[in-house]
Amino acid sequence: MSSLGSSFVQIKHEDLRFHENCGGGSFGSVYRAHWLSQDKEVAVKKLLKIEKEAEILSVLSHKNIIQFYGAVLESPNYGIVTEYASGGSLYEYLSSDQSEEMDMKQIMTWAMQMAKGRAY
């Protein structure tokens, strides 16, 4: 792990142990991984290239936004390393049978948290 001339931590690809694919889209695939040197469960978005995304994420810090830890800048293993949300995505939750049990108080709490994150 180093921060050679950039404003974010550069993480070595070999410092990550990859587990299952958690999702993805046109941007790339997201994997649950273990950041070995930090003994931390993380999410890694594998990318074909990194342009300004890591620099932008490095300046964001808010309790309602997934925490950015660093980036892998070793071609062809580019990736963004973030906090792992063990509960899965909001979309997955709302699409599941569990969402039928939500009450208005929980819905409003989540809506406020999302609005505060977006406002930031």
ABEGO torsion letter per residue (X at the ends): XBBBGBABBBBBAAABBBBBBAEEBAAEBBBBBBBAAAGBBBBBBBBABBBAAAAAAAABBBAABBBBAEBBABOAABBBBBBBBAAEBAAAAAABAAAAABBAAAAAAAAAAAAAAAAX
